[in-house]
Amino acid sequence: YTFIILLMLILCSMAMGFSSGQIKISHSADLLITNFAHWSVYLISIAFFLVFTCVTVLRYRQTMNHLNIELRGERDKLQVLISQMRVLSGLMPICAKCKKIRDDKGYWN
């Protein structure tokens, strides 16, 4: 990451120098189009963009893999809990006054 930040600072300072006029080009415009040395700023910018994109995609994939592993673990826990649940069937008679539940033998508990 230090390399990326350093490269970004260098490119930003070069761009600010060109745009403010502090860095002047002593060649004609025709030479700028054909001279490879003057295109190095653009090539470096493209290389920086590609490196930054690759690092971003790599971090995204690592984060997504980590989240998928956590999600699988939570899903497995839920499946275990669901398998341990008991299911009530039918209606449960509940007293409206005392809120007791009647069992199978007819007693209110």
C-alpha positions, 0 to 999 in steps of 0.5 A: 500500500505504501508503494501505491500511495507514493506513486499516487503522490508522485503522479498528483504532483506531476499533474499539478505541476503541468496544470499550474505551469510550473513544469514546462515542456520545451518541445513543440506540440508535434514532438509531444505526440510522437515522443514516447518520453512525454507519454510516460505520465499517461502510461504510469497513470494507466499502470497505477489504475490497473494496479489499484483496480487489481488490489481493489478486486483482490480485497473485495474477493477476500472480503466476500470469501470471508463473509461467505465462510461466516454465512455458511457457519451461521447457516449450519448453526441454524440447521442444527437448531432447526433439527433440535426444535420440537413442533407442536401440532394441533390447537393448544387449549389455553384458559382465557382467565388464568392462561393455563394450558390443558394437557392430554389428560385434561388437567390444567397446568 
